[in-house]
Amino acid sequence: MGCYDQIKSMSLNLIGKSINNMNTAIITGASAGIGASAAALFSQRNFKVINLSRRPCKVEGVLNLCGDLASEENLGNILPRLHEAVSKSNSVSLVHNAAKMRKDSVLDCSESELREMLEINVVAINALNRRVIPQMPKGSSVIYIGSTLSMKAVPNSFSYILSKHAQVGIMRATCQDLMGKGIHTALINPGFTDTEMLQKHLNNDTELIKSLAKMNSFERLANPKEIAECIVWAHHNPVINGTILEANLGQKES
């Protein structure tokens, strides 16, 4: 074998090892807000990033598998791509970030509306977990993105609060069920964060947004990138397995 052939062979071997030892981040709802910021941060750290949402993520290099997470047909279509990525990965971070939020109360939330909320915020999580986690290698993580409302309640967000409280239980149960598997989990609860979803929920009411911003020690909304940094940190630190991380800039006690 000539010198050129030896160099070519070595290069191909290194490329093969690089592909087989890559890290992967699978993020639901990475089309905007916290999810998009997490996609950008993981990408900067040389992770292969896969976005699962209705809309594409604009971060360069992200693989977009768009569709309805609550659809069995859609899950069946994207599973081969997910399994392929996971099988080639040294570690995987499965980030459950997608969420639906609506205004309702215990007095007017219909059964059909509650089922719709739970399909996205709870059932879709379970559907992904049972299909993806069994393929994930040691050193992987399952990160849930909750909310300040995972731990408390306010008026007129009934179904969202119910679903976010459920995610606390899902995370804790995940931790217990994965004992000895080398896969850790955590729930990150962002405070009021400057996202499209929050702006829409508040009808872009500038004064209301300002009042919410003053409810923490820094008197501002959290930046999506700050939450993304928590997500990436949580993936790399298994010592926090089963932990709830409050990322709210220090909220004032009411």
N, C-alpha and C positions, 0 to 999 in steps of 0.2 A: 504494500500500500504506500503510495507516494505521500509526500508532506502535505499537499493540498487535500488529498482524500482523508488523511488523518485529522486535519483541522476541521474539515466538513463533518466528519463523523462525530468528533467531540462536540461541535456546535449543535448538531442535531440531538445528541444525548442530553445536553444542557437544556435545550428547548423543551425536550420531552419531560425532563425532571421538573422544570419550571411550571409546565402545564399541570402536571400531576400533583404538584405541591402548592397550587394556588389556594388562596382563601376566598370564600364566597360570602356575600351578604345578600340574603333574600329579604326584601323589604316590601311590605304591603303599603299601598298608598304613598308611593314615593314620587308622585307626580307634582306635589307642591308641599309647602310648609316644612314641618319637621322631617317628613319622609324624604323630601328632595335634598334637604341639608345633610341628612344622614347618608344619602346616596353619594353626594359630593365628597363628604369626608372619608367614607370607606374607599371611594375611588382613588383619592389622593394617597391612601395607604396601600394601594396596589391590590385591592380586593376586586374580584369580578362581582359586579352588582346587578341584581335582577329585580326589576320593578314589577310588582303585581298590583295593578289598579285599572280603573276604567280608562284613564288618560295616560299618555306616555310621559316619562320623566325626560326633562330637557338636558340633563347632565350628560356630557359626552361619554360615550362608551358603555352606557347602561343598556342592558338587554331588557326591552319592554315586552312583557307578556300581558297584554291588556285584555280585560274582560271583567265579568261579574264574579267576585269571589264567592258569592253565595250560590253560584250555579254549578251543579254537578257536572254538566256537560263541559263547561269552561275548564273546570279543574282537571277533567279527564284529558282535555286537549293540551294543557300545559305541563302535566306531570312528567312526560318523557323528557322535556327540556330541563325540568328541575332535577330529576334523578340523574341525568347526565352530568349536570354541573356539580351536584353533591358528590357523585362518585369520583370526580377528579380533584376534589378539594381536600386540603390538609385540615381545614377547619371551616365551619359554616356558622354564620350568625343569622338566625331566623328572627326577623324583627316584625312583630305584629303592631303596625302603626295605623293601618286604615281604620277609620271610624265614621259613623254617621251620627249627626247631632240634630235634634229637632226640639222645638218648644212644645211642651205638653205638661200635663199634671195628672195626678192620680184620679182626678175627676173626669178627665176627657180623653185619656189615652185609650184608644180602642184596641181590641185584641189583635186585629190585623196590623195595626201600626206598631204594636209591641213586637209581634212576630217579625216584622220587617227589620226593626232595630236590632233584635237579637240575632237575626240571620247574619248581619254584617259584623256586629260588635262581639258576638260570642260564638255562634255556630261555625262561621267561616274560619275562626281561629282553630277550633277543634278539627275541622276538615283538613286544614293544612298540617296541623301537628301530627295527626295519625298517619298521614301519607309521607311526610318529609322526615320527621324525627328519627324513625327507624333506620334511615339511610345515612344519618349524620355521624361523622367520626368523633372520636374523643377530642376534646379541646374546643368543641362547638358550644354555642349558646342559644337560648331561646329568650328573647327580650320582648317584654310586653310594654306598650306605651299606654299608660293609664291617664289619669287626670287628677287634679286637686279633688275633683268630685268622686274619685275612687274611695275616698276616706270620709267624706262629709256630704251634706246635701244643701241645696238652695231651692227656692221655689221655681216651678215651671220648667224643669229639666228632668222630669220623672223617668222617662225611658232611657235617657242617656246615663243618668246616675245609676239606675238599676244595672245597666250593662257594664258600667265601669266598676261597680262593686263586684260584679261577677268575675271580672278579670283578676281581681285580687285572689279569689279562690282558685281560679284556673292556674295562676302562677304558682301558688303554694302547693297545689296538687301536682303540678308538673315537677316541681323540685323533689317531692317525695317519690313520685313514680320513676324518676330517673336516677335514683340513688345507685351509685356504683357504675354508672354508664359513662362518666367523664364528661357529661354535658351539664352546664349550669344555666340558671335562669334568674331573672330579676324583673321587677316591675318599676318603671320610671314614671313618676307622676309630675308632669309639667304643670307649673302654675299658668296664669294667663299669659299666653304666648302670641306674638304678633303673626298670626296665620290667616290665610284666606277663610278658613272655617270659622274662626272666632269673629272676624269682621262681618261675615255673612250672618252669623247667629245674632250679632248685636245690631244688625241692620245698618252697619257703618256709622253708628251714632258716635260722633267724635267725643262728645261730653261724657257719655257713658264709658267709653274706652279709657278716657283720662281718669275717671273715678276708679275704675278697676285697677289701673296702673298704680294708683296711690295706696293700694291695699297690701303692698309689700315694702320691705325695708328700703329698696332702691327707688321706689316710686316710678317704676317703668314696667313695660311689658318685657317678658323674656324674649330673647332672640332665638329663632329656630336653630341657629348654629350652636347656641349654648346647649340646647337639649340634645342635638346630634352628638356633641362632644361627650355627653353623659352616656349615650348609647354605645359609642365606640369604646369608651373606657370600660363600660360594664362587660362588653364582650371579652375584653382582654384580662379581666380580673375575676376568676372563678371564686375567689374568697367571699364574694358578696352573694353567693348562691342562696336563693330563696328570699332575697331582701327586697324591701320596698324603698326606693330612693325618691325623696321629695326634691324636685327641682323647681322651686317656686320663688327664689330670691328672698326667702324669709317672710312668710305672710303674717300680717298682723292678726292677733287673736281677736275675734269678734265678741 
